[in-house]
Amino acid sequence: MMDIDNFNLSPKDILDKEFKIDTRGFRIKEVDAFLDEIIEDYEHYDKIVKELEREKAELTDEVLSLKQEVRNLKTSIEIAKTDGEENKNVSNLDVLKRLSQLEKIVYGKDE
């Protein structure tokens, strides 16, 4: 996982940075303009990272949910195959009852 809180500088750090002025120093307006560009890029980058982290969390939750659904469906298919071989005359009502029982087992619901 990406550690988004481990940056050396924040936009505020850049904004608040003060340079010592030397007789042969840089032009302050040029330095300020450049730092403004850097701050803008950092803020944009920060928004992108946060959005991607949010999206990743949503997708991870969805993947876990889909994996559980696949497990449940595989179990239902196996039960249907086993029961179908034992009794070719399984009614829809019987299948629904078995599915309901399976859901109770999988989700831990009590009657």
URLINWO-V154664 format. One line per field, one symbol per residue. burial: I if it has 24 or more other ideal C-beta (glycine too) atoms within 12 Angstrom, else O. A space follows every 10 residues. Layout:
BEGIN
burial->???
END
This chain:
BEGIN
burial->OOOOOOOOOO OOOIOOOOOO OOOOOOOOOO OOOOIOOOOO OIOOOOOOOO OOOOOOOOOO OOOOOOOOOO OOOOOIOOIO OOOOOOOOOO OOOOOOOIOO OIOOOOOOOO O
END
